[in-house]
Amino acid sequence: MLLWLKAVLVPLVRLYLCGVKVLLYQMFNRPFTLPVLSKQNGRVAIVTGGTRGMGFETARHLTSLGMHVIIAGNEREEGAAAAKKINEECLEGKAEFVFMDLTSLKSVRQFAQKFAERCLPLHVLVNNAGTMLVPEGKTEDGFEFHFGLNYLGHFLLTNLLLDLLKRSGQHGCCSRIVNMSSATHYVGVLDMDDLNRRLCYSSHGAYSQSKLALVLFTYYLQEQLTAGGFPVTVNAVDPGMVDTALYNNLLSLAQILKKPVAKILFRTPAEGASTVIYTAAASEMEGLGGCYLYNGQKTQSLDLSYNSELQAKLWKKSCELVGLQEV
């Protein structure tokens, strides 16, 4: 009983209280408005989960700036339709869909290999795809679903594309990695002995843990890139509470309450994507890495996320889990 209270009820309550806090902020603060961004002709971007919601808005805006955008996702028909719609709307740039399933390490490796074979540069990687509050389940490789999709899949993808990002960037015009985190990372608990939540499952705890892992990953990777003098920046973004399909798995009562609240207080997908787009393309972000951004502003993440020892432990463990040699 005590274990259930600690592992299930406490994460649930903390996550919903975190949501209330975000809604109160959004009630009294206007959404970030994107400035006019300079053209990005010749630059290449990958946006995971770019077929709908904030990912689609990100892919559409980057394409409108002149980028060649690869939408990576696991829904072929939806992806092809998204790319077609973007190309019909945007006079500059180009969007295309390429299949990748982040819940399969094999699929991630195949995607990275096929992309490398095209001999394209890579200037922007937006790790946007994610899932939230799904019932207990495992990925193809046996990882807890939130941890595998939201974090480990992106961890592997980023590392497989990292050399290309390094070669594509140059000082004064860095390549950029943007990791989609969430305010829920503030209530995240990283259990290094049970990252797959096998002792006592909580979808709320699993989701917030995956988002905390992304912030820790962001800071550690930026430290390594800076130490090596590489022209690549890594930042984490919190989009706020956005009216997307992510909230379809809320508790029944929360679902009922969400519908009228969402219309008034939730951000639209375009508003939620604005800070992601800003981080990926704005000249003001040139050379700036290791930041956590919310509503267009750099802000402090959870104190624990700055713990360099925990960052290193998670990096080492993540390399082991996905079969990468630690660098």
Secondary structure by P-SEA (a helix, b strand, c coil): caaaaaccaaaaaaaaaaaaaaaaaaacccccccccccccccbbbbbccccccaaaaaaaaaaaaccbbbbbcccaaaaaaaaaaaaaacccbbbbbbbbbcccaaaaaaaaaaaaaacccccbbbcccccccccccccccccccccccccaaaaaaaaaaaaaaaaaccccbbbbbbbbbcccccccccccccccccccccaaaaaaaaaaaaaaaaaaaaaaaaaacccbbbbbbbcccccccccccccaaaaaaaaaaaacccccccccaaaaaaaaccccccccccccccccbbbbcccccccaaaaaaaaaaaaaaaccccc
